[in-house]
Amino acid sequence: MSKLNKKLDQLAVDSIKMNACAMIEKFGSRNYGSSIAATKLLHTLIFYHLVFNPNDLNWVNRDRLIISDQQILPAYYAALRLCSIISKSDLENYGKSENTPYFLSTSKQTLTEVGFNSNGSAFCNGIGLAIAETMLANEHEEINHKTYIICNDEDMQRGNVQEALSLAGTLKLKNLIILYSSTEISKDSFTYSVNHEKTRAKYQAMGFNYHQINDEIKSINKAIKLAKSSHKPTLIEINTVLAKGTPYENTINGFHNKITKHDISNLKDTLLFKKSDNLETYSDLLDYYKNKIDQKIASHYNNWNCSSKLEQFLSNDFMINLNDLNTRKIDGDNDLYSLIINNISTKYSNIVFCSPNMENITKIKNISNVYAFNNKSGRNIYFGERHNCIGSVANGISLHSNFRPIISTLLEYAHNSIQAIIEAKKISLNPLYIFTKNTNYENTDITNSLNLIKDIDSICPITPYGIEEVKTCFENAINTSKNLPSILIADAKKKITNKFTNFDKSKFSSGSYYAVNHPNSYTLICSGLDFNLVYEIAQNLKLSLIVVNDFCGLKNTKYNIDKSIFISTDDFSNLNIAKHNVNKFNFTKLFKAKDTLEFNKENLTKFIEEIIKKQN
């Protein structure tokens, strides 16, 4: 870098630092220490390396940037101001302007692929974005961008982040570059007091290039250059200083104390920035940034062409149709779900399947379709036992362009993906989750997972019971215009029923309908998981039966709640949809039996007859 560049680079860093401190002081927040620490990192990345076009923020080959460290946002916004992406007014209204929210939001306008997600999930989104880039690049040679993740000490201690890093190393995601601002201080402790790992050996063993460097523009620039030409993912640990140049430099108080006007004035005395208005900047810097952005546009954007093949992938608003599916040899949920997933994966290149165990629900017919570092044409991703990151990584895949992830795991592990489902809902993604119930044994995690799923606002688990019902659920989930996640609950040991043949797709899609209708009788209600059991009882006792595949849709079906009994193997009693709620867990108590009763057709029939007799 020339002497002039060194001077302007330092002025840019100081301008970002002063703008950030002024924003934080005006807003009255804390955590200024992290923003100060990240200024050189942000300037070097955004000015020298990040490829984007401010006039085409949806360009598919732009570099992707994940800000996993929420605490550096003021500095990040100040850097965007130098790019002329946001204005001085946005900085003045930090925490109020839609361009400078206190909690980062998903916005192409601010180059943020995903908003602030707690507990490391944004980091995992970044790994998903990098996977999607590799998949797309394998089919379309014009795709060759980088994915950058900026993180901190706390991120690197999280379990889901470590799982995602392990996955990235295993898959050799060479276009992934992680910039780790290592102050060695967390909000309540020094990092060395809780972590004695040999980080270089650890991350190299995972499959990463690892660089530990000082916090200087020249060093950061060199490390990123090396990372961009590597055949492995790269982790750059930058030894930054928390709250440098303030009274709380390199102390935990840099997280907890507010910065004062006096502190800012003293800091300013040590910097090149001398504007009287600390939210102002220099026209020379704005020109400096504009010229550099124009150079990157000329090098990367102006000569880039989108093939018709890629255009077709990006614009493919595909609608699946399973009418041609041959289901004659289908015996149970395992066979049916695997047949459907293999069918749509073969037909539609947008489908990506994510599972910790493919045998859980899908039998891969062609092992070459498994995604790996030496087979990037595969669209079936094995996660192994990385249950904590699977949902957030899938969200990242969905965020990239036009991929549609299907995530499958056992129901007992569903609680690990609840936060990712909530975040997908928040940012309008529509992944499909398949949670499989294993009926061989009792497991409190299954009950806990069901309760957590039911508590997600506006998202209802769907429990189909037969071939046509399952096919319809897939079509509805993939073809939906709603930008919401869909959840199917399957039963690994359930046999497919053909007892009820009067199937009405439109009624089923509405959420609930009468499988058996005897006017003026009691009404039994069940989900698809318990259909085989309850259908026989309803037929034998000549009772009505409402099958609910989507509990949100039950309001569309009329019935007398005072003459209704909800029967479920699992505990759905908190739904309050019937006068009587009967499940495996409360059955013995409701029956007032001394010994535990088996939850079967004979005992349930007796119990239902007793309820009806008492009411009459």
C-alpha positions as CSV (number, residue, x, y, z in Angstrom):
1,M,0.0,0.0,0.0
2,S,1.3,3.5,-0.8
3,K,2.0,6.2,1.7
4,L,-1.2,8.1,0.7
5,N,-3.2,4.9,1.1
6,K,-1.8,4.4,4.6
7,K,-2.9,7.9,5.6
8,L,-6.4,7.6,4.2
9,D,-6.7,4.1,5.6
10,Q,-5.9,5.4,9.1
11,L,-8.3,8.3,8.6
12,A,-11.0,5.9,7.5
13,V,-10.5,3.8,10.7
14,D,-10.5,6.9,12.9
15,S,-13.7,8.2,11.2
16,I,-15.4,4.9,11.7
17,K,-14.3,4.9,15.4
18,M,-15.5,8.4,16.1
19,N,-18.8,8.0,14.3
20,A,-19.5,4.7,16.2
21,C,-18.6,6.2,19.6
22,A,-20.8,9.3,18.9
23,M,-23.7,7.0,17.9
24,I,-23.4,4.9,21.0
25,E,-23.1,7.9,23.3
26,K,-26.1,9.6,21.8
27,F,-28.2,6.4,22.0
28,G,-27.1,5.8,25.6
29,S,-26.0,2.2,25.0
30,R,-23.0,0.3,26.2
31,N,-20.7,-2.2,24.5
32,Y,-18.7,0.5,22.7
33,G,-15.5,-1.5,23.3
34,S,-16.3,-4.1,20.6
35,S,-17.0,-1.4,18.0
36,I,-13.7,0.3,18.7
37,A,-11.9,-3.1,18.5
38,A,-13.4,-4.0,15.1
39,T,-12.7,-0.7,13.2
40,K,-9.6,-1.9,11.3
41,L,-11.1,-5.3,10.5
42,L,-14.3,-3.6,9.1
43,H,-12.4,-1.1,7.0
44,T,-10.0,-3.6,5.5
45,L,-12.7,-6.1,4.6
46,I,-15.3,-3.7,3.2
47,F,-12.8,-1.4,1.4
48,Y,-10.3,-3.8,0.0
49,H,-12.2,-7.1,-0.4
50,L,-16.0,-7.2,-0.1
51,V,-17.4,-7.4,-3.6
52,F,-20.8,-5.9,-4.1
53,N,-22.6,-3.3,-6.3
54,P,-24.6,-0.6,-4.4
55,N,-26.8,-0.3,-7.5
56,D,-27.6,-4.0,-7.7
57,L,-27.8,-5.3,-4.2
58,N,-29.6,-8.5,-5.3
59,W,-26.7,-9.6,-7.6
60,V,-26.4,-13.3,-7.0
61,N,-22.6,-13.3,-7.2
62,R,-22.0,-10.7,-4.6
63,D,-19.9,-11.6,-1.6
64,R,-22.0,-12.6,1.4
65,L,-21.4,-11.0,4.8
66,I,-22.6,-12.2,8.2
67,I,-22.3,-10.0,11.2
68,S,-22.4,-12.5,14.0
69,D,-21.2,-10.0,16.6
70,Q,-24.1,-7.7,17.3
71,Q,-21.9,-5.4,19.4
72,I,-19.9,-4.1,16.4
73,L,-23.0,-2.7,14.6
74,P,-22.3,1.0,15.2
75,A,-18.9,0.6,13.7
76,Y,-20.3,-1.4,10.8
77,Y,-22.9,1.3,10.1
78,A,-20.2,3.9,10.1
79,A,-18.3,1.9,7.5
80,L,-21.4,1.7,5.4
81,R,-21.7,5.4,5.6
82,L,-18.3,5.7,4.0
83,C,-19.6,3.5,1.2
84,S,-22.5,6.0,0.7
85,I,-25.0,3.2,1.3
86,I,-26.5,4.9,4.3
87,S,-26.5,8.6,5.3
88,K,-25.4,10.8,8.2
89,S,-29.0,11.1,9.2
90,D,-29.1,7.3,9.6
91,L,-26.2,7.5,12.0
92,E,-27.9,10.3,13.9
93,N,-30.9,8.2,14.3
94,Y,-29.1,5.0,15.3
95,G,-31.7,2.7,16.9
96,K,-34.6,4.5,15.2
97,S,-33.8,4.5,11.5
98,E,-34.7,1.4,9.5
99,N,-31.1,1.5,8.1
100,T,-29.4,1.6,11.5
101,P,-31.5,-0.5,13.9
102,Y,-30.1,-1.4,17.3
103,F,-30.7,-5.1,16.5
104,L,-29.5,-5.9,13.0
105,S,-32.3,-6.7,10.6
106,T,-32.1,-8.7,7.3
107,S,-31.7,-6.0,4.7
108,K,-30.0,-6.0,1.3
109,Q,-29.8,-2.2,1.7
110,T,-27.3,-2.6,4.5
111,L,-25.6,-5.7,2.9
112,T,-26.8,-7.9,5.7
113,E,-27.9,-11.3,4.6
114,V,-29.5,-12.1,7.9
115,G,-30.5,-10.0,11.0
116,F,-29.3,-10.5,14.5
117,N,-29.9,-14.1,15.7
118,S,-29.0,-15.0,19.2
119,N,-26.7,-17.7,20.4
120,G,-24.5,-18.2,17.3
121,S,-27.3,-19.0,14.8
122,A,-26.2,-16.1,12.5
123,F,-22.8,-17.7,12.4
124,C,-24.4,-21.0,11.4
125,N,-26.4,-19.2,8.7
126,G,-23.1,-18.2,7.2
127,I,-21.9,-21.8,6.9
128,G,-25.2,-22.5,5.1
129,L,-24.6,-19.6,2.7
130,A,-21.1,-21.0,2.0
131,I,-22.5,-24.5,1.3
132,A,-25.1,-23.0,-1.1
133,E,-22.4,-21.1,-2.9
134,T,-20.4,-24.3,-3.5
135,M,-23.5,-26.2,-4.7
136,L,-24.4,-23.4,-7.1
137,A,-20.8,-22.9,-8.3
138,N,-20.5,-26.6,-9.1
139,E,-23.4,-26.2,-11.6
140,H,-22.8,-22.6,-12.8
141,E,-19.2,-21.6,-13.5
142,E,-20.1,-17.9,-13.2
143,I,-20.6,-18.2,-9.4
144,N,-17.4,-17.7,-7.5
145,H,-18.1,-15.4,-4.6
146,K,-16.9,-15.5,-1.0
147,T,-18.7,-15.8,2.3
148,Y,-17.4,-13.7,5.2
149,I,-18.4,-14.2,8.9
150,I,-17.3,-11.6,11.5
151,C,-17.5,-13.1,15.0
152,N,-16.1,-12.7,18.6
153,D,-14.9,-14.7,21.6
154,E,-18.4,-15.6,22.8
155,D,-19.4,-17.0,19.4
156,M,-16.4,-19.3,19.3
157,Q,-17.4,-20.9,22.6
158,R,-20.9,-21.8,21.5
159,G,-21.8,-25.5,20.8
160,N,-23.7,-24.8,17.6
161,V,-20.9,-22.7,16.2
162,Q,-18.3,-25.5,16.9
163,E,-20.6,-28.0,15.2
164,A,-20.9,-25.7,12.2
165,L,-17.2,-25.1,12.0
166,S,-16.6,-28.9,12.1
167,L,-19.1,-29.3,9.2
168,A,-17.4,-26.5,7.2
169,G,-14.0,-28.1,7.7
170,T,-15.3,-31.5,6.7
171,L,-16.9,-30.2,3.5
172,K,-13.8,-28.0,2.7
173,L,-15.7,-24.9,2.0
174,K,-12.8,-23.0,0.4
175,N,-14.8,-19.8,-0.2
176,L,-15.6,-19.4,3.6
177,I,-13.5,-16.8,5.4
178,I,-14.1,-16.2,9.1
179,L,-12.8,-13.0,10.8
180,Y,-12.5,-13.6,14.5
181,S,-12.1,-10.4,16.6
182,S,-10.3,-11.9,19.5
183,T,-10.1,-9.5,22.4
184,E,-9.8,-12.4,24.9
185,I,-12.5,-10.8,27.0
186,S,-16.1,-11.9,27.3
187,K,-18.9,-9.9,29.1
188,D,-18.3,-11.6,32.4
189,S,-14.8,-13.1,32.3
190,F,-11.4,-13.3,30.5
191,T,-11.4,-15.9,27.8
192,Y,-8.3,-17.7,29.2
193,S,-10.2,-18.4,32.4
194,V,-12.7,-20.6,30.7
195,N,-10.8,-21.8,27.6
196,H,-7.3,-23.4,27.5
197,E,-7.6,-24.9,24.0
198,K,-4.7,-24.8,21.6
199,T,-6.8,-23.1,18.9
200,R,-4.3,-23.3,16.1
201,A,-4.0,-27.1,16.4
202,K,-7.8,-27.5,16.9
203,Y,-8.9,-25.6,13.9
204,Q,-6.2,-27.0,11.6
205,A,-7.3,-30.4,12.7
206,M,-10.9,-29.5,11.7
207,G,-9.6,-28.7,8.2
208,F,-9.1,-24.9,8.4
209,N,-6.3,-22.6,7.4
210,Y,-5.6,-20.8,10.6
211,H,-3.9,-17.4,10.8
212,Q,-3.3,-15.5,14.1
213,I,-2.4,-11.9,13.4
214,N,-2.1,-8.5,15.0
215,D,-4.7,-5.8,14.5
216,E,-3.0,-3.9,11.7
217,I,-4.5,-3.2,8.3
218,K,-1.5,-4.6,6.5
219,S,-1.7,-7.9,8.4
220,I,-5.5,-8.2,8.0
221,N,-5.3,-7.5,4.3
222,K,-2.5,-10.0,3.7
223,A,-4.4,-12.8,5.6
224,I,-7.6,-12.2,3.6
225,K,-5.6,-12.3,0.4
226,L,-4.2,-15.6,1.3
227,A,-7.6,-16.9,2.3
228,K,-9.2,-16.0,-1.0
229,S,-6.7,-18.2,-2.9
230,S,-6.9,-21.1,-0.5
231,H,-8.4,-24.6,-1.1
232,K,-9.6,-24.8,2.5
233,P,-11.9,-22.6,4.6
234,T,-9.9,-20.0,6.6
235,L,-10.1,-18.8,10.1
236,I,-8.3,-15.5,10.8
237,E,-7.9,-14.7,14.5
238,I,-7.2,-11.0,14.9
239,N,-5.8,-9.9,18.2
240,T,-7.9,-6.8,18.8
241,V,-8.1,-4.6,21.9
242,L,-11.4,-4.0,23.6
243,A,-12.2,-0.3,24.1
244,K,-8.7,0.8,23.0
245,G,-7.9,4.4,23.9
246,T,-10.6,4.7,26.6
247,P,-10.4,4.5,30.4
248,Y,-11.7,0.9,30.2
249,E,-9.2,-0.4,27.6
250,N,-8.8,-4.2,27.8
251,T,-11.2,-4.6,30.7
252,I,-14.6,-6.2,31.2
253,N,-15.9,-2.7,31.9
254,G,-15.5,-2.0,28.2
255,F,-18.7,-4.1,27.8
256,H,-20.7,-2.6,30.7
257,N,-19.8,1.1,31.1
258,K,-21.2,3.9,29.0
259,I,-18.8,6.1,27.0
260,T,-19.0,9.8,27.9
261,K,-18.5,12.9,25.8
262,H,-15.3,13.5,27.9
263,D,-14.0,10.0,27.0
264,I,-14.8,10.6,23.3
265,S,-12.9,14.0,23.4
266,N,-9.8,12.3,25.0
267,L,-9.9,9.5,22.4
268,K,-10.3,12.1,19.6
269,D,-7.0,13.8,20.7
270,T,-5.2,10.6,19.7
271,L,-6.7,10.2,16.2
272,L,-6.5,11.8,12.8
273,F,-10.2,12.6,12.9
274,K,-10.6,16.3,13.9
275,K,-14.1,17.2,12.7
276,S,-16.1,19.2,15.3
277,D,-19.2,17.1,14.6
278,N,-18.3,13.5,15.6
279,L,-21.0,12.2,13.2
280,E,-19.4,13.9,10.2
281,T,-16.8,12.5,7.9
282,Y,-14.4,13.7,5.2
283,S,-15.3,14.2,1.5
284,D,-11.8,12.7,0.7
285,L,-12.8,9.5,2.4
286,L,-16.2,9.3,0.6
287,D,-14.3,9.7,-2.7
288,Y,-11.7,7.2,-1.6
289,Y,-14.4,4.6,-1.0
290,K,-16.3,5.4,-4.1
291,N,-13.3,5.0,-6.3
292,K,-12.5,1.6,-4.7
293,I,-16.1,0.4,-5.0
294,D,-16.1,1.5,-8.7
295,Q,-12.8,-0.5,-9.3
296,K,-14.3,-3.6,-7.8
297,I,-17.5,-3.2,-9.9
298,A,-15.4,-2.9,-13.0
299,S,-13.3,-6.0,-12.1
300,H,-16.1,-8.3,-10.9
301,Y,-19.5,-7.0,-11.9
302,N,-19.3,-5.3,-15.3
303,N,-17.6,-8.4,-17.0
304,W,-19.9,-10.9,-15.2
305,N,-22.6,-12.6,-17.3
306,C,-25.5,-14.7,-16.0
307,S,-26.1,-17.8,-18.2
308,S,-29.6,-18.8,-19.2
309,K,-29.2,-22.0,-17.1
310,L,-28.5,-19.9,-14.0
311,E,-31.4,-17.5,-14.8
312,Q,-33.7,-20.5,-15.0
313,F,-32.6,-21.7,-11.6
314,L,-33.0,-18.3,-9.9
315,S,-36.4,-17.6,-11.4
316,N,-37.7,-21.2,-11.0
317,D,-40.9,-20.8,-9.0
318,F,-41.4,-24.5,-9.1
319,M,-44.6,-26.4,-8.2
320,I,-44.3,-30.0,-7.3
321,N,-46.9,-32.6,-8.4
322,L,-46.9,-36.1,-7.0
323,N,-49.8,-37.5,-9.0
324,D,-47.4,-39.8,-11.0
325,L,-45.9,-41.3,-7.8
326,N,-46.1,-45.1,-7.8
327,T,-47.0,-46.0,-4.3
328,R,-48.2,-49.6,-4.8
329,K,-45.4,-51.2,-2.8
330,I,-45.5,-48.7,0.0
331,D,-45.8,-50.2,3.4
332,G,-45.1,-47.5,6.0
333,D,-44.1,-43.9,6.6
334,N,-40.4,-44.7,6.0
335,D,-40.9,-46.0,2.5
336,L,-43.4,-43.3,1.6
337,Y,-41.4,-40.4,2.7
338,S,-38.2,-41.7,1.1
339,L,-40.0,-42.3,-2.1
340,I,-41.4,-38.7,-2.2
341,I,-38.1,-37.1,-1.3
342,N,-36.1,-39.0,-3.9
343,N,-38.8,-38.2,-6.4
344,I,-38.7,-34.4,-6.0
345,S,-35.0,-34.3,-5.5
346,T,-34.5,-35.9,-8.9
347,K,-37.0,-33.6,-10.6
348,Y,-36.1,-30.3,-8.9
349,S,-32.5,-29.0,-8.6
350,N,-33.6,-26.5,-6.0
351,I,-34.3,-29.1,-3.3
352,V,-31.5,-29.7,-0.7
353,F,-32.0,-32.4,1.9
354,C,-30.4,-32.1,5.3
355,S,-30.4,-34.9,7.9
356,P,-28.2,-36.1,10.8
357,N,-29.0,-39.7,9.6
358,M,-30.3,-40.5,6.2
359,E,-31.7,-43.9,7.3
360,N,-33.9,-41.9,9.7
361,I,-36.5,-41.2,7.0
362,T,-34.9,-41.4,3.5
363,K,-33.1,-44.2,1.8
364,I,-30.8,-42.6,-0.7
365,K,-31.1,-44.6,-4.0
366,N,-27.9,-43.1,-5.5
367,I,-25.1,-42.5,-3.0
368,S,-23.4,-40.1,-5.5
369,N,-26.1,-37.7,-4.6
370,V,-24.6,-37.2,-1.1
371,Y,-22.9,-33.8,-0.9
372,A,-19.2,-34.0,0.1
373,F,-16.0,-32.0,-0.6
374,N,-15.2,-34.4,-3.5
375,N,-18.8,-34.5,-4.8
376,K,-20.3,-31.0,-4.8
377,S,-23.0,-32.1,-7.2
378,G,-24.8,-33.9,-4.3
379,R,-27.8,-32.2,-2.7
380,N,-28.2,-34.5,0.3
381,I,-26.1,-33.2,3.3
382,Y,-25.2,-35.5,6.1
383,F,-24.9,-33.6,9.4
384,G,-24.0,-36.6,11.6
385,E,-24.7,-35.7,15.3
386,R,-24.5,-32.0,14.7
387,H,-28.1,-31.5,15.9
388,N,-27.6,-28.0,17.3
389,C,-26.6,-26.3,14.0
390,I,-28.7,-28.2,11.4
391,G,-31.7,-25.8,11.4
392,S,-29.6,-22.6,11.2
393,V,-27.3,-24.0,8.5
394,A,-30.4,-24.9,6.5
395,N,-31.7,-21.3,6.9
396,G,-28.4,-20.1,5.4
397,I,-28.8,-22.4,2.4
398,S,-32.3,-21.0,1.9
399,L,-31.1,-17.4,2.2
400,H,-28.6,-17.7,-0.6
401,S,-30.7,-17.8,-3.8
402,N,-33.4,-20.2,-4.7
403,F,-32.7,-23.4,-2.7
404,R,-35.4,-25.1,-0.8
405,P,-34.1,-27.1,2.2
406,I,-35.9,-30.1,3.6
407,I,-34.7,-30.9,7.1
408,S,-35.3,-34.4,8.6
409,T,-34.5,-35.6,12.1
410,L,-36.0,-37.6,14.9
411,L,-38.7,-35.9,16.9
412,E,-36.7,-36.3,20.1
413,Y,-34.1,-33.9,18.6
414,A,-36.6,-31.3,17.3
415,H,-36.0,-29.0,20.3
416,N,-32.5,-28.3,18.8
417,S,-34.1,-26.7,15.8
418,I,-36.9,-24.7,17.5
419,Q,-34.9,-21.4,17.5
420,A,-34.0,-21.9,13.8
421,I,-37.7,-22.5,12.9
422,I,-38.7,-19.3,14.8
423,E,-35.9,-17.3,13.0
424,A,-37.0,-18.7,9.6
425,K,-40.5,-17.5,10.3
426,K,-39.1,-14.1,11.3
427,I,-37.2,-13.6,8.1
428,S,-39.8,-15.2,5.8
429,L,-38.1,-18.4,4.9
430,N,-40.1,-21.6,4.1
431,P,-38.0,-24.7,4.8
432,L,-39.8,-28.0,5.3
433,Y,-39.1,-29.9,8.5
434,I,-39.9,-33.6,8.9
435,F,-39.7,-34.8,12.5
436,T,-40.0,-38.6,12.8
437,K,-41.4,-40.2,15.9
438,N,-39.8,-43.5,16.9
439,T,-42.5,-45.5,18.7
440,N,-40.1,-48.2,20.0
441,Y,-39.6,-46.5,23.3
442,E,-40.8,-43.7,25.5
443,N,-38.7,-40.6,25.6
444,T,-39.5,-37.4,27.5
445,D,-37.6,-35.4,24.8
446,I,-40.4,-36.3,22.4
447,T,-43.0,-34.8,24.6
448,N,-40.8,-31.7,25.2
449,S,-40.2,-31.3,21.5
450,L,-43.9,-31.6,20.7
451,N,-44.8,-28.9,23.3
452,L,-42.1,-26.6,21.9
453,I,-43.4,-27.1,18.4
454,K,-46.9,-26.3,19.4
455,D,-45.9,-23.1,21.1
456,I,-44.5,-21.6,17.9
457,D,-47.0,-18.9,16.9
458,S,-48.6,-19.3,13.4
459,I,-46.9,-22.6,12.7
460,C,-48.8,-25.8,13.3
461,P,-47.3,-29.3,13.0
462,I,-49.1,-31.5,10.4
463,T,-49.7,-35.1,11.1
464,P,-50.8,-36.9,7.9
465,Y,-51.9,-40.6,8.1
466,G,-52.2,-42.1,4.6
467,I,-50.6,-42.0,1.2
468,E,-52.7,-39.3,-0.3
469,E,-52.5,-37.2,2.8
470,V,-48.7,-37.3,2.9
471,K,-48.5,-36.5,-0.8
472,T,-50.8,-33.5,-0.3
473,C,-48.7,-32.3,2.7
474,F,-45.6,-32.3,0.6
475,E,-47.3,-30.4,-2.3
476,N,-48.8,-27.9,0.1
477,A,-45.5,-27.3,1.9
478,I,-43.4,-26.9,-1.2
479,N,-45.9,-25.0,-3.3
480,T,-47.1,-22.6,-0.6
481,S,-47.1,-18.9,-1.2
482,K,-46.7,-18.4,2.5
483,N,-43.2,-17.6,3.6
484,L,-43.4,-19.7,6.7
485,P,-41.7,-23.0,7.7
486,S,-43.8,-26.2,7.4
487,I,-43.5,-29.1,9.9
488,L,-44.6,-32.7,9.2
489,I,-44.6,-35.3,11.9
490,A,-44.0,-38.8,10.7
491,D,-44.1,-42.2,12.5
492,A,-41.2,-44.5,11.7
493,K,-43.1,-47.6,12.6
494,K,-46.6,-46.7,11.4
495,K,-48.2,-48.8,8.7
496,I,-49.8,-46.8,5.9
497,T,-53.6,-47.1,6.1
498,N,-56.0,-47.6,3.3
499,K,-59.1,-47.8,5.5
500,F,-60.4,-44.3,4.7
501,T,-60.7,-43.8,1.0
502,N,-63.1,-40.9,0.8
503,F,-60.2,-38.4,0.6
504,D,-60.9,-34.7,-0.2
505,K,-57.7,-32.8,-0.9
506,S,-59.2,-29.4,-0.5
507,K,-60.8,-30.3,2.9
508,F,-57.6,-31.9,4.0
509,S,-55.6,-28.8,3.0
510,S,-57.9,-26.6,5.1
511,G,-56.5,-28.3,8.2
512,S,-59.2,-30.6,9.5
513,Y,-62.3,-32.5,8.3
514,Y,-64.8,-35.3,9.1
515,A,-63.5,-38.8,8.3
516,V,-66.7,-40.2,9.8
517,N,-69.9,-38.1,10.3
518,H,-72.8,-39.3,12.5
519,P,-75.0,-36.3,13.1
520,N,-76.1,-35.7,16.8
521,S,-73.4,-38.1,18.1
522,Y,-70.3,-37.5,20.1
523,T,-67.3,-36.3,18.1
524,L,-63.9,-37.9,18.4
525,I,-60.9,-35.8,17.4
526,C,-57.4,-37.1,16.6
527,S,-54.3,-36.3,14.6
528,G,-53.0,-38.4,11.7
529,L,-50.6,-40.1,14.0
530,D,-53.5,-41.8,15.9
531,F,-55.9,-42.3,13.0
532,N,-55.6,-46.1,12.8
533,L,-56.5,-46.4,16.4
534,V,-59.3,-43.8,16.6
535,Y,-60.9,-44.6,13.3
536,E,-61.8,-48.1,14.4
537,I,-63.3,-46.9,17.6
538,A,-65.4,-44.3,15.8
539,Q,-66.7,-46.9,13.4
540,N,-67.5,-49.4,16.1
541,L,-69.3,-46.9,18.4
542,K,-70.9,-45.0,15.5
543,L,-69.3,-41.7,16.5
544,S,-68.2,-38.8,14.3
545,L,-64.4,-38.5,13.8
546,I,-62.6,-35.3,12.9
547,V,-59.0,-35.8,11.6
548,V,-56.8,-32.8,12.3
549,N,-53.6,-32.5,10.3
550,D,-53.1,-28.8,11.1
551,F,-54.4,-27.7,14.5
552,C,-54.6,-24.1,13.2
553,G,-57.2,-25.3,10.8
554,L,-59.6,-26.9,13.3
555,K,-61.5,-23.6,13.6
556,N,-62.7,-24.2,10.0
557,T,-64.6,-27.4,11.1
558,K,-67.9,-27.1,13.0
559,Y,-68.5,-29.4,16.0
560,N,-70.0,-29.3,19.5
561,I,-67.1,-28.9,21.8
562,D,-69.2,-30.0,24.8
563,K,-69.7,-33.4,23.1
564,S,-66.1,-33.9,21.9
565,I,-63.2,-36.1,23.0
566,F,-59.6,-35.5,21.8
567,I,-57.6,-38.6,21.7
568,S,-53.8,-38.5,21.3
569,T,-50.9,-40.8,22.1
570,D,-48.9,-37.7,22.9
571,D,-49.9,-34.9,25.3
572,F,-51.7,-32.2,23.3
573,S,-54.0,-31.3,26.2
574,N,-52.9,-27.7,26.3
575,L,-54.6,-27.1,23.0
576,N,-58.0,-27.0,24.6
577,I,-59.9,-28.2,21.6
578,A,-62.3,-30.6,23.2
579,K,-64.3,-31.1,26.4
580,H,-62.2,-34.2,27.2
581,N,-58.5,-34.6,26.4
582,V,-57.3,-38.1,26.6
583,N,-53.6,-39.2,26.1
584,K,-51.2,-41.9,27.1
585,F,-49.9,-39.8,30.0
586,N,-53.2,-39.0,31.7
587,F,-55.3,-42.0,30.6
588,T,-54.8,-44.1,33.8
589,K,-55.6,-41.2,36.0
590,L,-58.7,-40.3,34.1
591,F,-59.9,-43.9,34.2
592,K,-59.3,-43.8,38.0
593,A,-57.5,-47.1,37.7
594,K,-55.1,-48.4,40.4
595,D,-52.7,-49.9,37.9
596,T,-51.3,-48.4,34.7
597,L,-53.6,-49.1,31.8
598,E,-52.4,-49.8,28.3
599,F,-53.5,-47.1,25.9
600,N,-55.2,-49.4,23.4
601,K,-58.5,-49.8,21.4
602,E,-60.2,-51.9,24.1
603,N,-59.5,-49.7,27.1
604,L,-60.2,-46.5,25.1
605,T,-63.5,-47.8,23.9
606,K,-64.6,-48.6,27.5
607,F,-63.5,-45.1,28.6
608,I,-65.3,-43.3,25.8
609,E,-68.5,-45.3,26.5
610,E,-68.3,-44.3,30.2
611,I,-67.9,-40.6,29.3
612,I,-70.9,-40.7,27.0
613,K,-73.0,-42.6,29.6
614,K,-72.2,-40.1,32.3
615,Q,-73.0,-37.1,30.1
616,N,-76.3,-38.6,28.9
